[in-house]
Amino acid sequence: MDVMEKVVALCKRRGFVFPGSEIYGGVGGIYDYGPLGVEMKNNLKSLWWRWMTVEHDNIVGIDGAIITHPKVWEASGHVKGFVDPLTECKKCHHRFKADDVTGQLCPDCGGELTEPKNFNTLVPTELGIIEDEKVKTYLRGEACQTIYLNFKNVVNSTRVKLPFGIVQIGKAFRNEVTYGNFLFRLREFEQWDLQWFTKPEEMDKWYDYWKQARMDWYSGLFTHPDNLSFHQHEKLAFYAKKAFDIQYRGQEMEGIHWRQDWDLSRHSQFSGQDLTFEGLIPWIVETSGGVDRTFLFLLADAYTEDGDRIILKLSPRIAPYKIAVFPLLANKPDLVIKAKGLYEHLKPLFKTVWDDRGNIGKRYYSQDEIGTPWCLTVDFQSLEDNTVTVRDRNTAGQIRMPISELDSYFTEKLK
């Protein structure tokens, strides 16, 4: 079993990710996040949002709607251009993107393939209550379009000046033919996008800046940052001068795109609205990443086996729980009361979990498997001198520390 298969099994077993609608047999390419998964995903998104909007003075955020006016997707080029060539096996009827298949035979059964036909990957929907009067529109195929739609609202309601950014984290939807590889290719997924608006003459400078800044941000989260690399695109859109992906072991995680003034110009043309600002239509550097893909790659990168011990060596900043608190023995009331008091104290400060099941060794292994960085054990010495053992997830090493010093210790560790 390879690492990815082990990660998929761990996600289901420990409550990170579940198949969507599993009790009805599931829906391909759609997953639900469980109790641990939603904590980790929220930690990840909070870090991104804080880095963008707090650590940068000139970036503001929005939260756009999933359903937009249908003309949005005509203006963006998705209605005509958001297509993939589809081929089907005449024998087993499996379908493939034609670009992913070499030769004329089915990679699954060896049968003959049909001629490719184009299909649009936008997910259609309808608005209205009367059957013959419903308006056809789409679930958004990418999250960034609502940033362009709100460009004028943002500049009119804030004090931004060029260069500046608008960010968003949001859902997008695609009718993928070859969905799969767990969270890598989904029909419903989340993106985090920065649209950086600048003057044309400063485009090169800011493109290079954001390309490196995004790589540095990811490198600070991954257990093995040497697994990250840039991939330069050779085929470019007509308005693009360059395009790079940030990859994890050769798989795309985030794109750094040179969008020029394409999007704002198109929406200005289709809507009839003047989207100039400071005397021009700004050019755009886009950084667009997959939240679900990042989540998956972080788990895979952190997955470690040490004998019979499974360890998720996640960055403490994104781990679902930061601290686990144990009484050494669950059948000793004095230890339980002391440990419960410590747990109640730490819980509002750090994401903390209580565990008194089984023996202490099994509890350590259980917390290692879900990535909890530190385990605190209240033992008989704790009753005498008000100290506890602090166990490190990665090394299994322990130190003894006064309870009074724990707040400052973990605050420093989690900076």
MIVEXMI-468149 format. One record per atom (N, C-alpha, C): x, y, z; residue in one letter. Coordinates in steps of 0.05 Angstrom, whole numbers, plus 5000, padded with zeros to 4 digits. Example, Ala and Ser with C-alpha at 12.3 -4.5 7.8 and 13.67 -1.06 7.14 Angstrom:
526448865156A524649105156A526449345156A525749555142S527349795143S525850015157S
end
This chain:
501749765000M500050005000M501850255000M501350434980D503050674979D502050884999D503551105002V502951305022V500151425018V499351474993M496851604988M494551414997M494751164991E492750975000E492550965031E494850985044K494850985074K493551245084K494051465070V492851725079V489851715076V488851605053V485951575049V484651415071V485951185078A484951015099A484951155126A487051305131L487251455156L485051665158L484551805136C482452015135C479751905143C479051675133K476451555139K476451455168K478551315176R478651185202R478651385225R480051615222R480251805244R478652055241R476952075220G475052295219G476152545206G477852515186F478752745171F476952795147F476452595131V474852625107V473152375103V470652415095F468752195090F467752225061F467151995048P465852015021P463152145023P462552325005G459952465005G457652275000G455552315016S453052145013S453651845014S455451775032E456451495032E454251295037E452251355054I450151165060I448451105036I448551265015Y447151214990Y448951124968Y451351044975G453250944956G455251144946G455051394956G457051594950G456451744923G457751964920V457652124895V460552174886V461252084863G464052104854G465052394854G467452434865G468652694864G467552894884G466052794904I465052974925I465552844952I466652994971Y467452894997Y466453095019Y466152985043D465453145067D467753135086D468153355100Y470353375120Y469153305147Y470553115161G469653025187G470653205210G470353125235P471053295258P473853385258P475753215251L478553305251L479253455225L478053365203G478553495178G477653785177G475353835188V474354115187V476054295205V477054185227E478854345244E481454415229E482554215216M485054265202M484654445178M482454405163K481954575140K481454865148K479954905170N479455175180N482055305189N483755155202N486355255210N487955355186N487855195165L489355255140L488255505127L485655525125K484455765113K484856015130K484755985156S485256215174S488056315171S490056135168L492756225164L493056375138L491856265117W492056405091W490756675092W488356685104W486956945105W488457155122W489557065144R491057245161R493557345146R494957165133W497357235119W496757445097W494557405083M493757585062M492757855073M490957855091T489458105098T490558245123T492158105140V493258235163V496158295159V497658115148E500558165144E501158325119E499158395103H499358575081H497458815085H498359055082D496759285087D494759345065D495259245041N493759345018N492259115004N491158935021I489458715011I486958705027I484658695013V482058675027V480658425016V478658335031G477258085024G474358125017G473257925002I470357914997I469557625000I466957585000D465757315000D463457314980D464057234955G462157254933G460257024932G458057064918A455956864916A456856634897A455656404902I456256164885I454856184858I452456304858I450956334833I451056624824I451756674799T451956944789T450156974764T450057214753H448657264729H449857094707H448256964689P449356784669P451256924650P451057184646K452857324627K455757324637K456057284664V458757284675V460457074661V459256844655W460756624644W461156644614W459456804601E459956884573E462357074572E462257274589A464357474589A467057344596A467157164615S469657044623S470756844603S469056764583G469956574563G469456284570G468156234593H467755964602H465655814586H463555954577V461455824562V462555704536V464255844522K465455744497K468055604501K469555684521G472355584523G472855384545G470955344564F471455174587F470654884579F471954774559V471254514548V473554324549V472954074551D474853854549D473953654528D475853534513P475053324494P474653064509P472352944504L471552694518L471452464498L472652234506T472451994490T471451764508T470051574495E468751354511E469551094498E470050894515C470650624506C468150484496C468250374472K465850244461K465349974475K467249874489K466949614502K466049634531K467649784548C466949804576C465550064583C465350244564H463950504566H465150684587H467650644595H468950834612H469651084595H469551314609R470051564595R472651684604R474051824586F476651944591F476852214577F478452384589K479352624574K481152524552K480652614528A482152524505A485152594508A485652824521D488452904525D489952724543D488552564560D489852394579D490352114568D489452054543V489651794532V491551804508V493451614507T495151594484T494251354467T494051384441G493251164424G490151154422G489150944409Q486350914403Q484950704420Q486450594440L485250374456L484850464485L482750354497C482050414524C484250324543C485050504561P487150424581P486150224602P483550184604D482450004624D481949724613D480949704588C480349434578C481449374551C482649574538G483749534511G481849564489G479349644495G477249674474G477749924457G476249944436E476550164417E475150414429E476350644425L475350894435L473851044414L471751194422T470351364403T471951614396T471051744375E472352004368E471752204391E473652374397P473152564419P470952764412P469352834433K467353034431K467753234454K467353484448N467753694468N465353704487N465853744512F463653794531F464554024550F462554164560N463154394577N463154304606N465154384621T465354294649T463954474669T462654684660L460954844678L458554674688L457754724713V455454574724V453054754721V451054674704P448754854700P446754834723P445255044726T442955054745T440855244734T438655264748E436455434738E435455604761E434555844755L433256024774L430356084765L428556084784G425756144777G423955924787G421355984789I419455794800I417555674779I417255814757I415455714735I417155574715I416355324708E418055144693E418955274667E417155384651D417955494625D419255764626D419455884650E420556144652E423156154668E424255914674K426655904690K429056004673K430856134687V433256244674V435656054679V436955974657K439255794659K441655954668K443055854688T445655974695T447455744704T449655814718Y451555614725Y452555654754Y453155434767L454855454791L457555544783L458855704799R461355824789R463555614784R464755644761G466855454753G469555524765G469755774774E472155864788E471256084807E472656104829A471756294850A472456584843A474456634827C475456904824C473657094810C471656994794Q470057174778Q468557384795Q467657304819T466157494836T467957714846T470657664846I472457884853I472358104831I472358024806Y472158214784Y469458354784Y467358204790L464658324791L464458534812L465958504834N465758694856N468058894856N469658904835F471959084834F471159374838F469059454824K468159734826K467059794854K465559604865N464459634892N466659664913N468759504910V471059514929V472459784928V473159874903V474660124902V472960364910V470360344907N468560564915N467960574945N468360344958S467660334987S470060315005S472460314994T474860305010T476860515001T479160525013R481160725006R483560604992R483060384978V485260244964V486360414941V488860384937K490260514914K492060304901K492460334875L494260154861L497060174871L498459944875P497459674872P495959574897P493959404893F492559294916F491459024908F490458874928G489458604923G486658564935G485158394922I482658294933I482857994935I482057884958V482257594962V479557474969V479457214965Q476957064970Q477656774974Q476256644992I476256354994I473356264988I473056084969G470356004962G470155754946G467655644945K467055404930K466955454900K467755244885A467455244856A466654954848A465554934824F464354684815F465054624786F465654374781R466354294753R465354004748R464153974724N463353704716N465753554705N467453464723E469953324715E469253054705E470452974682V470152704672V471952514688V474452594691T476352424705T476852514733T474652554749Y474952614777Y476252374790Y477652424812G478852204826G481452284840G483052084847N485452134863N484752274889N482552174902F481652274927F480952574925F482252744939L481653034940L482953184917L484453054900F486053204880F484253324858F482353164849R480653264827R477753224836R476353434842L473653424854L471653564836L469153494840R466953634826R466153884842R466453864868E465854094886E468354134903E469554374902F472054424915F472254714924F474354774939E474755044949E477355154938E477255414932Q479655554922Q480255794940Q482855854942W483556124953W484956284931W483956524927D484856684905D485656964914D487857054903L488657334905L488657444877L487357664873Q487557824849Q488958084856Q491358114845W493058344851W492958534828W491858774833F491358974812F493759174812F494859214789T497259384787T497259534760T499159724758K499559864733K501159674714K500659694688P502059514669P505059524671P506159754676E509159774677E510359644702E508659574722E509659444746E508959154747E507859054725M506958774724M509158574729M511458604716D513658414719D514558394748D514858634760K515758634788K513958484806K511358544804W509458424822W508958124816W509158054791Y508957764784Y511157604798Y513557704796D515757564808D515557564839D514557784849Y514257804879Y512257594889Y509957574876W507857394886W508557104881W509957054859K510856784854K512656684876K514556844885Q516356754906Q515056764933Q513356964938A511956984964A510156744969A508756654949R507056424952R508656164957R510856134943M512555904948M513655904977M514456144986D515556165013D513356095034D510956185029W508756125047W508255825050W508055695027Y507655405027Y510055255040Y512455355035S514755215046S514755225076S513655435088G513455455117G511455265130G509755145114L507654965125L508354665121L509854605099F510254325093F512454205110F512153955116T514153805132T516653775116T516453725090H518753695072H518453885049H519254135053P518854345032P520454285007P522354105008D523854034984D522153874964D519753794972N517853664954N516353864937N516754124942L515354334927L517154434904L515954504882S517454604859S515754784842S516954934824F515555094804F515454934778F513254964764H512954854737H512155084719H513755144698Q513155354680Q511455254656Q509255384651H507555314628H508755404602H508755234582E509755314555E507455424538E505055294540K502755394526K501355614543K501155844532L500056074547L497556184534L495756294550A493456444539A494556684525A492956784506F494057004489F494757254505F493357294528Y493857534544Y496057484565Y497157244567A499157184588A501957204577A503757304593K506557314586K508057084599K507056994623K508256764636K506156644655K506656384661A504856244679A506456024692A506256014719F507655804734F505655674753F506155414758D504755274779D506655214802D505655224827I507055114850I506054824852I507954634851Q507254354851Q508254214876Q506754004884Y507753814904Y508253554890Y510753474889R511553234876R510353214848R510553424833G509653424805G506753464801G505153514822Q502253554819Q501553844827Q499853964810E499254244813E497654294839E498554504853M497254594878M496254884875M497855054863E497055334859E498255444834E496655604820G497655734796G498156034801G500356124789I501056414790I500656514761I498556674757H497656734730H497957034723H498857074698W499057344687W496457394671W494557544683R491957574670R491557834655R493658004657Q493558264643Q490958414650Q489558534631D487058674637D484758524625D485158264618W483158104604W480458104618W480458034644D477957984658D476358244662D477658454672L476258704676L475258824650L476858794629S476058904603S473658754592S473658494595R471358334585R468758404600R469058424627H466658484642H465658774637H467558944632S466759224625S465259224598S466259064579Q464959044553Q462158924555Q461858704569F459358554570F457258694588F458158834608S456358954627S455659244620S457459374604G457059654597G457959844619G459359734640Q460259884663Q463159974659Q463860214667D466560314665D468160204689D470060034684L471659914706L474460024706L474860264696T477460394698T477860494727T480360504735F481060604762F483760744760F483860974771E486261144769E487061174740E485061214722G485561274694G486261044676G485960794686L486560564669L485060324680L484960114663I483959854672I486459704682I486559644708P488959524720P489559244707P492059174708W492858904701W492858744727W492858474723I492358294746I494458074747I495558044771V497057794778V495157634795V494657384787E492957204803E494556984815E494056934841T494956694854T492456534862T492056304850S489656144854S490455864861S489755784886G490455524896G488155354904G488555094905G486454904914G486754854944G484754924960V484854874988V484854574994V483154424979D482954134984D485553994975D486654084953R489253964945R491454014965R491554264975T493554334995T493154165020T490654135029F490053965052F491053685047F490553565024L491353295017L494453275017L495753455004F498653445002F500053475029F498853645046L500053685073L499853425089L497553285087L497253025101L499352815090L499452805063A501352605051A504252665059A504852925059D507653005065D508352955095D506252975112A506752935141A506652655150A505552475133Y505052195141Y507752055145Y508151935169T510651805176T510051555191T511651345186E511451095201E514051055216E513850985242D516150925259D515550665273D516350445261G515550185272G512550155270G511250105292D508350075292D506950345299D508450555299R507350815306R506950985280R504451085276I503851265254I503851545265I505351725251I505551995260I504852185237I503152375243L502652595224L504252835234L506452885221K508253095229K507353365217K504853435223L503753685213L504953925228L505054145214S505754395228S503754435250S504754505274P502854545297P500754755290P501254935272R499355145266R496855045251R497154815238I494854705223I493854445235I495154335255A494254085267A491454125279A489653935277P486853965287P486854035317P488353885333Y488753955361Y491554025366Y492054225383K494754305390K495754145414K493954085433I494753955458I492753745466I493753525476A492053315489A492753305519A490753285536V491153275564V490252995575V491952865590F491352595601F491652595631F490052445645P490852355672P492452095668P494552055683L496151815680L494351565683L492651565702L490751345707L487951455709L486151345693A483451445692A481751365716A482751175732N481251075755N482151195781N483851405780K484751545804K483451825804K481451865822P479952115822P481752365825P483752355842D485452585846D486852665820D487852475804L489152535779L487152635758L484752525758V482752605739V481952895744V481452965769I480653235777I482753435769I485253365775K487453545769K487753585739K487553365724A487853385695A485453535682A483053485693K480753625682K480953935686K482054005709G482454295714G484354415694G486554265688L488454365668L487154375640L485654175634Y484254175608Y482354415605Y480854465626E478954695625E480354955623E482754975635H484355225633H485455265605H486455055592L487755075566L485755095543L483454985546K481454965524K480755225511K480355445526P479755705513P482155825499P484555735506L487055865496L488055725471L487955455472F489055295450F487055065444F486854975420K485054755413K486054505428K484654425448T485554215467T483553985468T484553745469V482853505471V483453355497V481353235507W481553065532W481552775523W483252615536D483352335529D484152175554D482251995562D482851825585D482251525579D482251465553R481651185545R484151015545R483850765555G486050575553G488550655568G490750525561N493250585575N494650825562N496550935576I497851185568I499251155541I500450925536G501850875511G499950885487G497550765489K495650775467K494651055463K494351205484R493451485481R495551645465R498151615472Y500251745457Y500151675427Y499951425422Y499851335394Y497451445379Y495151455393S492751555380S493051855373S494252005391Q494652295385Q496852335364Q498852165363D500852185342D499552145315D497651965313E496451895288E494752125276E493652295294I492052525284I493652785284I496252775291G497953005288G498053195311G497053115335T497153295359T500053335367T501053585367P503853625372P504853565400P503053615421W503953575448W501853435465W502853255482C501053125501C502053185529C500153265546L500753335574L499653115592L501253005609T500352795627T500552885656T498352865670V498252925699V498652665714V500852655729D501452405744D501552475774D502652285790F502552325819F504452545828F506652585813Q508352815819Q506953085815Q505153095796S503553335791S502053425816S501053225831L499553295855L501353415876L503953355875E505753455895E507053725888E507853755862D509354005856D508154165833D505754095824N504354255804N505854265777N507154035770T508454015744T507153795728T507553795702V506553585684V508753505664V508453275652T510253195630T509153305604T510853415588V510153515561V511553335541V510053185526R511152995506R510953105478R513253095463D513353195436D512552975417D510753045399R509752845379R511952725361R513652905350N515552815330N517752635342N518752705366T520952555378T520152355399T517752385410A516752225432A518352295458A519952505457G521452585481G519652745500G520352735526Q518752865546Q520353055563Q519153275571I520353455591I518353505612I519253585636R517453655658R517353955660R514954055664M514554345664M512454435685M512954655698P510854755716P508354835701P506054775712I503554845699I503355145693I504555305711S504355595709S505855705684S507655535672E509155625649E508055525622E505955365623L504855245599L503755445579L502355645589D501055845571D503155985554D505256085566S507256235551S508856045533S509255795542Y510855595527Y509355535501Y506755485502F505355415477F504755655460F504355885472T504056125456T506556175439T508856145451E511356175435E511655965414E510955715420K511155495401K509355535377K507055655381L505055685360L505255945344L507256115349K507556355335K507956295305K
end
